[in-house]
Amino acid sequence: MAKDAPLVSIVMGSASDLEVMRPCADQLEALGVACEIRIMSAHRTPEMVSEHASGAADRGLKVIIAGAGAAAALPGVIAAHTQLPVIGVPIDATALRGVDALYAIVQMPSGVPVATVGIDAAKNAAVLAARIIALGDVEVARRLAEMTRQQAEKVIQSDKQVREETA
């Protein structure tokens, strides 16, 4: 069976970011959204980043998720080279615990937007990417709705349990 062409590209600046970003790929897989994982650096391999981002739409990608720590240039550089939605994941990689990366990602100049999730919140980046894709894909929309239903059911069951235990 042939593997589905990726709709989401998950990009990070170094292999050390993989621990934070792997849940992103896992969440996309759970939602039935094919993805790829790439490592490239805005500072060390800028041509590679430019080529990847500028050709992303032609390769069938719909969203790019970029995880970055410290100066967190990667999401912005990618956004400068594509019209696709870019979601930044600030990574806790310095003594500043990811706040530096968060500020870098959210302070993009006008006309170069990068959607941003919380520090180390790669799963939320996956859900946001799936919601973007679901605008044109009823199956992904259905799977997202089911995920939301299951999350609500867990809360309802937890509430029921705590009320029984504290009654």
ROKENU-702726 format. One record per residue (C-alpha): chain; x, y, z. Coordinates in pm, whole numbers, plus 32768, in hexadecimal, padded with zeros to 4 digits. Layout:
# residues N
<pt><chain>A</chain><X>X</X><Y>Y</Y><Z>Z</Z></pt>
...
//
This chain:
# residues 167
<pt><chain>A</chain><X>8000</X><Y>8000</Y><Z>8000</Z></pt>
<pt><chain>A</chain><X>808F</X><Y>8151</Y><Z>7F9D</Z></pt>
<pt><chain>A</chain><X>80BE</X><Y>8253</Y><Z>80AC</Z></pt>
<pt><chain>A</chain><X>7FDF</X><Y>8386</Y><Z>808A</Z></pt>
<pt><chain>A</chain><X>808A</X><Y>84C2</Y><Z>8011</Z></pt>
<pt><chain>A</chain><X>80C8</X><Y>85AA</Y><Z>8138</Z></pt>
<pt><chain>A</chain><X>7FDB</X><Y>86CE</Y><Z>816C</Z></pt>
<pt><chain>A</chain><X>80A2</X><Y>875D</Y><Z>8290</Z></pt>
<pt><chain>A</chain><X>8216</X><Y>8795</Y><Z>82AB</Z></pt>
<pt><chain>A</chain><X>82A2</X><Y>8795</Y><Z>840C</Z></pt>
<pt><chain>A</chain><X>83ED</X><Y>884B</Y><Z>840B</Z></pt>
<pt><chain>A</chain><X>84E2</X><Y>8881</Y><Z>8527</Z></pt>
<pt><chain>A</chain><X>8638</X><Y>891B</Y><Z>8547</Z></pt>
<pt><chain>A</chain><X>86EE</X><Y>87F4</Y><Z>85E1</Z></pt>
<pt><chain>A</chain><X>86C5</X><Y>8689</Y><Z>8645</Z></pt>
<pt><chain>A</chain><X>86B4</X><Y>86F5</Y><Z>87B1</Z></pt>
<pt><chain>A</chain><X>855C</X><Y>878D</Y><Z>8763</Z></pt>
<pt><chain>A</chain><X>84CE</X><Y>863C</Y><Z>86FB</Z></pt>
<pt><chain>A</chain><X>8460</X><Y>85DD</Y><Z>885B</Z></pt>
<pt><chain>A</chain><X>837F</X><Y>8711</Y><Z>8867</Z></pt>
<pt><chain>A</chain><X>8305</X><Y>86F5</Y><Z>8700</Z></pt>
<pt><chain>A</chain><X>82C0</X><Y>857C</Y><Z>86E9</Z></pt>
<pt><chain>A</chain><X>816A</X><Y>85A0</Y><Z>8797</Z></pt>
<pt><chain>A</chain><X>810B</X><Y>8685</Y><Z>8677</Z></pt>
<pt><chain>A</chain><X>8141</X><Y>856C</Y><Z>857E</Z></pt>
<pt><chain>A</chain><X>8092</X><Y>8474</Y><Z>8663</Z></pt>
<pt><chain>A</chain><X>7F5F</X><Y>8557</Y><Z>8680</Z></pt>
<pt><chain>A</chain><X>7F51</X><Y>858D</Y><Z>8507</Z></pt>
<pt><chain>A</chain><X>7F69</X><Y>8416</Y><Z>84D2</Z></pt>
<pt><chain>A</chain><X>7E4D</X><Y>83DE</Y><Z>85CA</Z></pt>
<pt><chain>A</chain><X>7D7B</X><Y>84D2</Y><Z>8500</Z></pt>
<pt><chain>A</chain><X>7DD3</X><Y>8427</Y><Z>83B8</Z></pt>
<pt><chain>A</chain><X>7EA0</X><Y>854B</Y><Z>8332</Z></pt>
<pt><chain>A</chain><X>7FDE</X><Y>84E1</Y><Z>8280</Z></pt>
<pt><chain>A</chain><X>8116</X><Y>85A2</Y><Z>82DF</Z></pt>
<pt><chain>A</chain><X>828A</X><Y>85AD</Y><Z>82AF</Z></pt>
<pt><chain>A</chain><X>8399</X><Y>8607</Y><Z>83AB</Z></pt>
<pt><chain>A</chain><X>84C5</X><Y>86D4</Y><Z>8340</Z></pt>
<pt><chain>A</chain><X>85F2</X><Y>876F</Y><Z>83ED</Z></pt>
<pt><chain>A</chain><X>8682</X><Y>88B0</Y><Z>835F</Z></pt>
<pt><chain>A</chain><X>870A</X><Y>89EE</Y><Z>83F4</Z></pt>
<pt><chain>A</chain><X>86B3</X><Y>8B56</Y><Z>83A0</Z></pt>
<pt><chain>A</chain><X>8818</X><Y>8BB4</Y><Z>83FB</Z></pt>
<pt><chain>A</chain><X>88E9</X><Y>8A86</Y><Z>8393</Z></pt>
<pt><chain>A</chain><X>882C</X><Y>8A14</Y><Z>8259</Z></pt>
<pt><chain>A</chain><X>876B</X><Y>8B48</Y><Z>81E3</Z></pt>
<pt><chain>A</chain><X>8767</X><Y>8ADA</Y><Z>8076</Z></pt>
<pt><chain>A</chain><X>86D1</X><Y>898C</Y><Z>80DA</Z></pt>
<pt><chain>A</chain><X>85C0</X><Y>8A3E</Y><Z>81A2</Z></pt>
<pt><chain>A</chain><X>8575</X><Y>8B29</Y><Z>8082</Z></pt>
<pt><chain>A</chain><X>855F</X><Y>8A0D</Y><Z>7F87</Z></pt>
<pt><chain>A</chain><X>8483</X><Y>893C</Y><Z>806D</Z></pt>
<pt><chain>A</chain><X>8391</X><Y>8A58</Y><Z>80B6</Z></pt>
<pt><chain>A</chain><X>837E</X><Y>8AEA</Y><Z>7F58</Z></pt>
<pt><chain>A</chain><X>8331</X><Y>8996</Y><Z>7EBD</Z></pt>
<pt><chain>A</chain><X>8247</X><Y>891A</Y><Z>7FCD</Z></pt>
<pt><chain>A</chain><X>80FC</X><Y>896A</Y><Z>7F20</Z></pt>
<pt><chain>A</chain><X>8173</X><Y>88CD</Y><Z>7DDA</Z></pt>
<pt><chain>A</chain><X>81BE</X><Y>878D</Y><Z>7E9D</Z></pt>
<pt><chain>A</chain><X>8055</X><Y>8784</Y><Z>7F1A</Z></pt>
<pt><chain>A</chain><X>8096</X><Y>87FE</Y><Z>807A</Z></pt>
<pt><chain>A</chain><X>7F7E</X><Y>88C7</Y><Z>811C</Z></pt>
<pt><chain>A</chain><X>801C</X><Y>8939</Y><Z>8266</Z></pt>
<pt><chain>A</chain><X>817B</X><Y>8956</Y><Z>82F3</Z></pt>
<pt><chain>A</chain><X>81BD</X><Y>8930</Y><Z>8467</Z></pt>
<pt><chain>A</chain><X>830E</X><Y>89B3</Y><Z>84D8</Z></pt>
<pt><chain>A</chain><X>839F</X><Y>8974</Y><Z>8630</Z></pt>
<pt><chain>A</chain><X>84B7</X><Y>8A56</Y><Z>86A4</Z></pt>
<pt><chain>A</chain><X>8566</X><Y>8ABE</Y><Z>87E1</Z></pt>
<pt><chain>A</chain><X>863B</X><Y>8BE7</Y><Z>8847</Z></pt>
<pt><chain>A</chain><X>8634</X><Y>8CED</Y><Z>872F</Z></pt>
<pt><chain>A</chain><X>8526</X><Y>8C1B</Y><Z>8685</Z></pt>
<pt><chain>A</chain><X>8565</X><Y>8CA1</Y><Z>8528</Z></pt>
<pt><chain>A</chain><X>84F2</X><Y>8B66</Y><Z>8474</Z></pt>
<pt><chain>A</chain><X>8377</X><Y>8BA1</Y><Z>846E</Z></pt>
<pt><chain>A</chain><X>83A3</X><Y>8D08</Y><Z>83F2</Z></pt>
<pt><chain>A</chain><X>849D</X><Y>8CAC</Y><Z>82E7</Z></pt>
<pt><chain>A</chain><X>83B4</X><Y>8B9B</Y><Z>826C</Z></pt>
<pt><chain>A</chain><X>828D</X><Y>8C8F</Y><Z>8269</Z></pt>
<pt><chain>A</chain><X>835D</X><Y>8D82</Y><Z>819C</Z></pt>
<pt><chain>A</chain><X>8383</X><Y>8C79</Y><Z>808C</Z></pt>
<pt><chain>A</chain><X>8222</X><Y>8BEB</Y><Z>806E</Z></pt>
<pt><chain>A</chain><X>80B5</X><Y>8C4F</Y><Z>805E</Z></pt>
<pt><chain>A</chain><X>8050</X><Y>8B1A</Y><Z>8124</Z></pt>
<pt><chain>A</chain><X>7FE3</X><Y>8B3C</Y><Z>828F</Z></pt>
<pt><chain>A</chain><X>810B</X><Y>8B1B</Y><Z>837B</Z></pt>
<pt><chain>A</chain><X>80DF</X><Y>8AB8</Y><Z>84E7</Z></pt>
<pt><chain>A</chain><X>81FE</X><Y>8AFC</Y><Z>85D5</Z></pt>
<pt><chain>A</chain><X>8246</X><Y>8A26</Y><Z>8705</Z></pt>
<pt><chain>A</chain><X>832B</X><Y>8ADD</Y><Z>87F8</Z></pt>
<pt><chain>A</chain><X>8413</X><Y>89DF</Y><Z>889C</Z></pt>
<pt><chain>A</chain><X>84A1</X><Y>89F1</Y><Z>89FB</Z></pt>
<pt><chain>A</chain><X>8610</X><Y>89E1</Y><Z>8999</Z></pt>
<pt><chain>A</chain><X>86BD</X><Y>8AEE</Y><Z>8A67</Z></pt>
<pt><chain>A</chain><X>86D5</X><Y>8B77</Y><Z>8BC7</Z></pt>
<pt><chain>A</chain><X>85A9</X><Y>8C51</Y><Z>8B6D</Z></pt>
<pt><chain>A</chain><X>84CF</X><Y>8B14</Y><Z>8B5B</Z></pt>
<pt><chain>A</chain><X>8445</X><Y>8B5D</Y><Z>8A00</Z></pt>
<pt><chain>A</chain><X>83CA</X><Y>8CBD</Y><Z>8A45</Z></pt>
<pt><chain>A</chain><X>84D8</X><Y>8D43</Y><Z>895C</Z></pt>
<pt><chain>A</chain><X>845D</X><Y>8C5E</Y><Z>8846</Z></pt>
<pt><chain>A</chain><X>82F2</X><Y>8CBB</Y><Z>8889</Z></pt>
<pt><chain>A</chain><X>833E</X><Y>8E2E</Y><Z>886F</Z></pt>
<pt><chain>A</chain><X>840B</X><Y>8DFB</Y><Z>8733</Z></pt>
<pt><chain>A</chain><X>82F4</X><Y>8D3C</Y><Z>8687</Z></pt>
<pt><chain>A</chain><X>81D5</X><Y>8E22</Y><Z>86E7</Z></pt>
<pt><chain>A</chain><X>8290</X><Y>8F60</Y><Z>8685</Z></pt>
<pt><chain>A</chain><X>8282</X><Y>8F27</Y><Z>850E</Z></pt>
<pt><chain>A</chain><X>8273</X><Y>905A</Y><Z>842E</Z></pt>
<pt><chain>A</chain><X>8132</X><Y>90BF</Y><Z>8381</Z></pt>
<pt><chain>A</chain><X>80E9</X><Y>8FE5</Y><Z>8254</Z></pt>
<pt><chain>A</chain><X>81B3</X><Y>8EB9</Y><Z>82CF</Z></pt>
<pt><chain>A</chain><X>80C5</X><Y>8E09</Y><Z>83BE</Z></pt>
<pt><chain>A</chain><X>811F</X><Y>8CDB</Y><Z>848F</Z></pt>
<pt><chain>A</chain><X>800F</X><Y>8C3E</Y><Z>8563</Z></pt>
<pt><chain>A</chain><X>809F</X><Y>8BE4</Y><Z>86B5</Z></pt>
<pt><chain>A</chain><X>8049</X><Y>8AE2</Y><Z>87BD</Z></pt>
<pt><chain>A</chain><X>80CB</X><Y>8ACC</Y><Z>8920</Z></pt>
<pt><chain>A</chain><X>822B</X><Y>8A6E</Y><Z>8984</Z></pt>
<pt><chain>A</chain><X>8269</X><Y>88FE</Y><Z>8930</Z></pt>
<pt><chain>A</chain><X>80FB</X><Y>88DE</Y><Z>88C1</Z></pt>
<pt><chain>A</chain><X>813D</X><Y>880D</Y><Z>878B</Z></pt>
<pt><chain>A</chain><X>7FF8</X><Y>8747</Y><Z>87B0</Z></pt>
<pt><chain>A</chain><X>7F32</X><Y>888C</Y><Z>879C</Z></pt>
<pt><chain>A</chain><X>7FF0</X><Y>88E8</Y><Z>8660</Z></pt>
<pt><chain>A</chain><X>7F80</X><Y>879C</Y><Z>85CB</Z></pt>
<pt><chain>A</chain><X>7E16</X><Y>87DA</Y><Z>8629</Z></pt>
<pt><chain>A</chain><X>7E23</X><Y>8939</Y><Z>8595</Z></pt>
<pt><chain>A</chain><X>7EBB</X><Y>88B1</Y><Z>8453</Z></pt>
<pt><chain>A</chain><X>7DAC</X><Y>87A6</Y><Z>8443</Z></pt>
<pt><chain>A</chain><X>7C9F</X><Y>88B1</Y><Z>8474</Z></pt>
<pt><chain>A</chain><X>7D2F</X><Y>8975</Y><Z>8350</Z></pt>
<pt><chain>A</chain><X>7D31</X><Y>883D</Y><Z>8278</Z></pt>
<pt><chain>A</chain><X>7BD1</X><Y>87E2</Y><Z>82EC</Z></pt>
<pt><chain>A</chain><X>7B4A</X><Y>891A</Y><Z>8242</Z></pt>
<pt><chain>A</chain><X>7B65</X><Y>8855</Y><Z>80FE</Z></pt>
<pt><chain>A</chain><X>7B63</X><Y>86ED</Y><Z>8179</Z></pt>
<pt><chain>A</chain><X>7A26</X><Y>865E</Y><Z>8214</Z></pt>
<pt><chain>A</chain><X>7AD6</X><Y>8525</Y><Z>8296</Z></pt>
<pt><chain>A</chain><X>7BD4</X><Y>85EE</Y><Z>835B</Z></pt>
<pt><chain>A</chain><X>7AB7</X><Y>86C7</Y><Z>83DB</Z></pt>
<pt><chain>A</chain><X>79FE</X><Y>858D</Y><Z>844B</Z></pt>
<pt><chain>A</chain><X>7B31</X><Y>8506</Y><Z>8500</Z></pt>
<pt><chain>A</chain><X>7B66</X><Y>8656</Y><Z>85AE</Z></pt>
<pt><chain>A</chain><X>79FC</X><Y>8658</Y><Z>8620</Z></pt>
<pt><chain>A</chain><X>7A25</X><Y>84F7</Y><Z>86AA</Z></pt>
<pt><chain>A</chain><X>7B63</X><Y>855D</Y><Z>8762</Z></pt>
<pt><chain>A</chain><X>7AA8</X><Y>8683</Y><Z>87FB</Z></pt>
<pt><chain>A</chain><X>7989</X><Y>859F</Y><Z>8862</Z></pt>
<pt><chain>A</chain><X>7A7C</X><Y>84AB</Y><Z>8908</Z></pt>
<pt><chain>A</chain><X>7B28</X><Y>85C6</Y><Z>89C4</Z></pt>
<pt><chain>A</chain><X>79D8</X><Y>8641</Y><Z>8A46</Z></pt>
<pt><chain>A</chain><X>7977</X><Y>84E1</Y><Z>8AAF</Z></pt>
<pt><chain>A</chain><X>7ABA</X><Y>84C1</Y><Z>8B7A</Z></pt>
<pt><chain>A</chain><X>7A67</X><Y>8603</Y><Z>8C34</Z></pt>
<pt><chain>A</chain><X>7902</X><Y>8592</Y><Z>8C75</Z></pt>
<pt><chain>A</chain><X>797E</X><Y>8445</Y><Z>8CFE</Z></pt>
<pt><chain>A</chain><X>7A82</X><Y>84F3</Y><Z>8DD8</Z></pt>
<pt><chain>A</chain><X>7976</X><Y>85DB</Y><Z>8E60</Z></pt>
<pt><chain>A</chain><X>7893</X><Y>84B7</Y><Z>8EAC</Z></pt>
<pt><chain>A</chain><X>79AC</X><Y>83FD</Y><Z>8F5F</Z></pt>
<pt><chain>A</chain><X>7A17</X><Y>8527</Y><Z>9032</Z></pt>
<pt><chain>A</chain><X>78AE</X><Y>8571</Y><Z>9098</Z></pt>
<pt><chain>A</chain><X>7881</X><Y>8407</Y><Z>9103</Z></pt>
<pt><chain>A</chain><X>79C8</X><Y>8407</Y><Z>91C7</Z></pt>
<pt><chain>A</chain><X>797F</X><Y>8550</Y><Z>9277</Z></pt>
<pt><chain>A</chain><X>780D</X><Y>8518</Y><Z>92BF</Z></pt>
//
